[in-house]
Amino acid sequence: MTIAEIQQEIMRMKKEQDVCILAHAYQGQEILEVADYMGDSYGLSVQASKSNCKGMIMCGVRFMAETVKILSPEKTVYLSNPIAGC
């Protein structure tokens, strides 16, 4: 599968699963291209709290996902790499 095909599948699945992708600015271009929001950790948490999506995928480190959950306790938060740390 090519990167473009993977990205298309991710876009399809985001709609199907009602999730948004939050990507910290240091992520690779391939991830940033499919992200719904890009920015710093706090900014992403604020964006997540404003989103109508029921799920959030954090492409960053653990504390960022924890901050999203604190600001959006009703949403399901997934961490793309559970062992990612600072």
Number of C-alpha atoms within 10 A of each C-alpha: 5 7 9 10 10 13 15 13 11 16 17 11 12 20 11 9 11 12 22 23 25 31 25 23 17 13 13 10 10 12 19 19 12 19 21 20 20 21 15 15 20 14 14 24 25 14 16 28 18 11 16 11 17 15 20 27 22 28 25 23 18 18 14 21 23 17 18 27 19 13 16 20 12 11 19 14 21 19 19 18 13 13 9 12 10 7
